[in-house]
Amino acid sequence: MPLSERIDERLGTLTAGERKAATALKADYPFTGLLTVAEFAKRANVSSQTILRLASKLGFQGYSQFQQTLIGELKEGYQSPVTLREKRGDGKGAGSFFAGLVESAVRAAEETASFISDAQLEIIVALLSDQKRGVHLLGGRITDTLASYLARHMKQIRPKVYKVPTDHEEWPDYLLRLGRNDVVFMVDVRRYQADLDWFAEQAAASGAHIILLTDRWISPISRHSTHVLPVIIDVGTPWDTSVTALLLIEALINKVAEADWPKTRSRIERWDSVRFSPGVATLDGPTRWEKGNAGDE
């Protein structure tokens, strides 16, 4: 269990001072935990003894073991397929590879569902469905496909949805367009990208709400995020799965669409009336362009 999850699990057992320290750690996770005891205590505005008690309550023999765990998590978060292949082999094991992969993906999805609460989803859905807010979406080298998938659906559901391109040269236009209280939805899983972290920092400075979809090792973007959605991506193979992230995205699509179904229905109907305009084949037969040019041959 990642340390961030262990903190959440044991939050009710902590004293007020220990909770302050835990909050400071999660606000800049895991980097605050890599400071010296004195520096951590100063940042959390508690005593050094409180930091040591927190480490003990989280199950560590001492502060050194606590830090070694955080360092281990950081290393996990930056492992490449090559590293994982060398550690695990090809991931095939005995029996059917595909059946085993499906079983692992199902377990990952069930574990993800166990620590993402309905209450958290409802808050995020409320942000994404508030049509007074613009919604900007961006992912990384691989995960931008997931951000694009969500953006395509969101554009049909509601207005003011903007897919931020991966080209850095275009970022100033989107950052300058950001309004206070707009929403930025970002996807960043291991190996985390420094450029996405920079974009998140700029967006947060403008007053935007950042929703981060990440993995269980938690992207550094969490430091700037209002809401963090961690999913399980490790299925025992050199290549991490995107199935859990896609399931969560599809849950958001369904919930946002249902938040105000009459508006959603009206927009999709108008969207389709434009999409099926002249020059584009429709479900009902030839287009107006085809009818008008039927005798040209």
C-alpha positions in Angstrom: 0.0 0.0 0.0 1.5 3.4 -1.0 2.2 5.7 2.0 -0.4 8.2 0.9 -3.1 5.5 1.1 -1.8 4.4 4.5 -2.1 7.9 5.8 -5.8 8.1 4.6 -6.5 4.7 6.2 -5.1 5.8 9.6 -6.1 9.4 9.7 -8.7 8.8 12.4 -6.1 7.5 14.8 -3.8 10.6 14.5 -3.7 13.5 17.0 -4.4 17.0 15.8 -0.6 17.7 15.4 0.0 14.5 13.6 -2.9 15.3 11.2 -1.3 18.7 10.5 2.0 16.9 9.6 0.1 14.3 7.5 -1.7 17.2 5.6 1.6 19.0 5.0 3.1 15.7 3.6 0.2 15.1 1.3 0.2 18.7 0.1 3.7 18.2 -1.4 3.8 14.4 -1.6 6.3 12.8 -1.4 8.8 15.6 -1.3 8.0 17.0 2.1 8.8 13.5 3.6 12.3 13.6 2.1 13.2 16.7 4.1 15.0 16.4 7.4 12.9 15.9 10.5 13.5 19.5 11.5 12.6 20.9 8.0 9.5 18.7 7.8 8.4 19.9 11.3 9.0 23.6 10.3 6.9 23.2 7.2 4.0 21.6 9.1 4.4 24.0 12.0 4.7 21.1 14.5 7.4 19.8 16.7 10.1 17.3 15.5 8.7 14.8 18.0 5.3 15.0 16.3 7.0 14.0 13.0 8.6 11.0 14.6 5.4 9.9 16.2 3.6 10.2 12.8 6.3 7.9 11.3 5.8 5.4 14.1 2.0 5.4 13.8 2.3 4.8 10.1 4.2 1.6 11.0 7.8 2.5 10.6 10.7 1.7 12.9 12.1 5.2 12.5 12.3 8.2 10.2 15.0 6.6 8.1 12.7 3.7 7.2 9.9 6.1 6.5 12.1 8.0 4.0 13.4 4.8 2.4 9.8 3.8 1.7 9.1 7.2 0.0 12.3 6.8 -2.0 11.2 3.4 -3.1 7.8 4.8 -4.2 9.6 7.5 -6.2 11.7 4.8 -8.0 8.5 2.8 -8.7 7.0 5.9 -10.3 9.8 6.3 -12.8 10.3 2.7 -13.9 10.3 2.1 -17.7 9.0 -1.0 -19.5 12.7 -2.0 -19.9 13.3 -2.0 -16.2 10.0 -3.8 -15.5 10.8 -6.4 -18.2 14.2 -7.1 -16.6 12.6 -7.4 -13.1 9.6 -9.6 -14.1 10.4 -11.3 -17.3 7.8 -11.2 -20.1 4.9 -11.5 -17.7 3.5 -14.6 -19.4 3.6 -17.2 -16.7 1.7 -20.4 -17.0 -1.5 -20.9 -18.9 -3.2 -18.4 -21.3 -1.5 -15.1 -21.3 -4.6 -13.2 -22.4 -6.9 -14.8 -19.8 -4.3 -14.0 -17.1 -4.0 -10.4 -18.3 -7.8 -10.1 -18.2 -7.9 -11.5 -14.6 -5.1 -9.1 -13.5 -7.0 -6.1 -15.1 -10.2 -7.0 -13.4 -8.4 -7.1 -10.0 -6.8 -3.8 -10.8 -10.2 -2.3 -11.6 -11.8 -3.7 -8.4 -9.0 -2.3 -6.3 -9.3 1.1 -8.0 -13.0 1.1 -7.3 -12.4 0.3 -3.6 -10.5 3.6 -2.9 -12.3 6.0 -5.2 -15.5 7.0 -3.3 -18.8 8.0 -4.8 -18.6 11.3 -2.8 -15.3 12.2 -4.5 -16.7 11.4 -7.9 -19.8 13.5 -7.3 -17.7 16.5 -6.4 -15.6 16.0 -9.6 -18.7 15.5 -11.7 -20.2 18.7 -10.4 -17.0 20.6 -11.5 -17.0 19.0 -14.9 -20.7 19.6 -15.6 -20.8 23.2 -14.4 -21.2 25.0 -17.8 -20.1 28.3 -16.3 -16.6 26.8 -16.1 -14.3 26.1 -19.1 -12.8 22.6 -19.1 -9.3 22.1 -20.4 -7.8 18.6 -20.9 -4.2 17.4 -21.3 -2.3 14.2 -21.0 1.3 13.0 -21.4 3.2 11.3 -24.2 1.0 8.1 -24.0 -1.9 9.3 -21.8 -2.9 12.2 -24.0 -5.0 9.6 -25.9 -7.1 9.2 -22.7 -7.4 13.0 -22.3 -8.5 13.2 -26.0 -11.1 10.5 -25.5 -12.6 12.3 -22.6 -12.5 15.6 -24.5 -14.3 14.2 -27.5 -17.2 13.0 -25.4 -17.3 16.1 -23.2 -17.6 18.3 -26.3 -20.8 16.6 -27.3 -22.2 16.9 -23.8 -21.4 20.5 -22.9 -19.8 23.7 -24.3 -16.5 25.3 -23.4 -14.4 22.2 -23.6 -10.9 22.6 -24.8 -8.4 19.9 -25.7 -4.9 21.4 -24.9 -2.4 20.2 -27.6 0.8 18.5 -26.6 2.8 21.1 -28.6 4.4 23.4 -26.0 4.4 26.3 -28.4 0.6 26.4 -28.2 0.4 26.3 -24.4 0.5 30.0 -23.7 -2.7 30.5 -25.6 -4.5 28.0 -23.4 -2.9 29.2 -20.2 -3.8 32.8 -20.9 -7.4 31.8 -21.8 -7.8 30.0 -18.4 -10.4 31.7 -16.2 -10.4 31.7 -12.4 -12.4 28.6 -11.3 -12.0 26.9 -14.7 -11.2 23.2 -14.6 -8.0 21.5 -15.9 -8.3 17.7 -16.2 -4.8 16.1 -16.5 -3.6 12.5 -17.0 -0.1 11.7 -15.8 1.1 8.2 -14.9 4.6 6.8 -14.5 7.0 7.9 -16.0 5.8 11.4 -15.0 6.5 14.4 -17.2 8.1 17.5 -16.0 6.5 19.6 -18.7 3.0 18.6 -17.5 4.0 19.5 -13.9 5.0 23.0 -15.2 1.7 23.4 -17.0 -0.2 22.4 -13.9 1.7 24.9 -11.8 0.9 27.7 -14.2 -2.8 26.7 -14.3 -3.1 26.5 -10.5 -1.5 29.9 -10.2 -4.3 31.3 -12.4 -6.9 29.9 -10.0 -8.0 26.9 -12.0 -9.2 23.7 -10.3 -6.9 20.8 -11.3 -8.3 17.3 -11.5 -5.5 14.7 -11.8 -5.9 11.2 -13.0 -2.7 9.4 -12.0 -1.4 6.0 -10.7 -1.0 4.8 -7.1 2.5 6.3 -6.9 1.0 9.8 -7.5 2.3 12.2 -10.1 4.1 15.3 -8.8 1.2 17.3 -10.3 -0.7 16.3 -7.1 1.0 19.3 -5.4 -1.1 21.6 -7.6 -4.2 19.5 -7.7 -7.6 20.1 -6.1 -8.6 16.5 -6.7 -6.5 13.4 -7.3 -7.9 10.2 -8.8 -5.3 7.3 -8.5 -5.9 4.2 -10.5 -4.1 0.8 -10.4 -2.0 0.4 -13.6 0.3 -2.4 -12.6 -0.9 -5.8 -13.9 2.4 -7.8 -13.6 3.6 -7.2 -17.2 6.3 -4.8 -18.5 3.6 -2.6 -19.9 1.1 -0.9 -17.6 -2.6 -1.1 -18.3 -4.8 1.8 -19.3 -8.0 -0.2 -18.7 -8.6 1.2 -15.2 -8.1 4.8 -16.3 -10.4 4.3 -19.2 -13.1 2.8 -17.0 -12.9 5.7 -14.7 -13.1 8.2 -17.6 -16.2 6.4 -18.9 -17.8 6.6 -15.5 -17.2 10.4 -15.6 -18.6 10.6 -19.1 -21.8 8.9 -18.0 -22.2 10.9 -14.8 -21.5 14.3 -16.5 -24.0 13.5 -19.2 -26.7 12.6 -16.7 -26.0 15.7 -14.5 -28.4 17.7 -16.7 -29.8 15.2 -19.2 -32.2 17.7 -20.9 -29.3 20.0 -21.8 -27.1 17.0 -22.8 -29.8 15.6 -25.1 -30.5 19.0 -26.7 -26.8 19.6 -27.4 -26.2 16.1 -28.8 -29.3 16.5 -31.1 -28.0 19.9 -32.3 -24.4 18.5 -32.6 -25.7 15.7 -34.8 -27.7 18.0 -37.0 -24.5 19.9 -37.8 -22.4 16.8 -38.1 -24.8 15.2 -40.6 -24.9 18.4 -42.7 -24.2 18.5 -46.5 -21.2 16.5 -47.6 -21.4 14.0 -44.7 -23.2 10.7 -45.0 -26.2 10.3 -42.6 -27.8 7.3 -41.1 -31.0 8.2 -43.0 -29.6 7.8 -46.5 -27.8 10.1 -49.0 -26.8 13.6 -48.0 -28.4 16.7 -49.5 -25.2 17.2 -51.5 -25.6 13.7 -53.0 -29.3 14.3 -53.8 -28.5 17.6 -55.4 -25.8 16.1 -57.6 -27.5 12.8 -58.4 -27.8 13.7 -62.2 -24.2 14.9 -62.7 -23.0 11.6 -64.0 
